[in-house]
Amino acid sequence: MRMTLIILGAAVGAPARFAIDQYIRRYTTKPYGIFIVNILGSFLLGLTFGRSEKVQDLLAIGFAGAFTTWSTFMLDIYLGFELKRYKEITINLVMSLGFGLAAAYLGLQLAF
């Protein structure tokens, strides 16, 4: 049962990430879509922390695990270096870490 919940969550999380990122990329070349999904995923992880194992499996491990993406975030940073967009990279790093921590904190506060 546990593996089924993780698979179901991931089956929804990955396409949701792709859809949001593709939608945002219609309007900008900046990696705002990945930024948004990573912040939402941080919030969701905080929100589900300490919940039942089934909620953790479905939402935290399955959905958020497939929804958020460290690898795409790193690729965006790398490509920014290649294109010499240092200001954009700095803003992305600082905002992603800052807002990600804040979102996880907010989710934890709401969960307890």
Residue pairs with C-beta under 8 A, 6 or more apart in sequence:
1 54
2 53
2 54
2 57
5 54
5 57
5 58
5 62
6 57
6 58
6 61
6 62
6 65
7 62
8 58
8 62
9 57
9 58
9 59
9 61
9 62
9 63
9 64
9 65
9 66
10 62
10 63
10 65
10 66
11 62
11 66
12 62
12 63
12 66
13 62
13 63
13 64
13 65
13 66
13 67
14 66
14 67
16 37
16 63
16 67
17 37
17 66
17 67
17 68
17 69
20 33
20 36
20 37
21 33
21 34
21 37
21 72
22 33
23 33
24 32
24 33
24 36
25 33
30 88
31 72
31 73
31 76
31 92
34 69
34 72
34 73
34 76
35 92
35 95
35 96
35 99
37 67
37 68
37 69
38 68
38 69
38 73
38 96
38 100
39 96
39 99
39 100
39 103
40 67
40 103
41 64
41 67
41 68
42 68
42 99
42 100
42 101
42 103
42 104
42 107
43 103
43 104
43 106
43 107
44 59
44 60
44 63
44 64
44 67
44 107
45 60
45 64
45 104
45 107
46 103
46 104
46 105
46 106
46 107
46 108
46 109
46 110
46 111
47 107
47 108
47 110
47 111
48 55
48 56
48 59
48 60
48 64
48 107
48 111
49 60
49 107
49 108
49 111
50 111
50 112
51 59
51 60
51 111
73 96
76 92
77 89
77 92
77 93
80 86
80 88
80 89
80 92
81 89
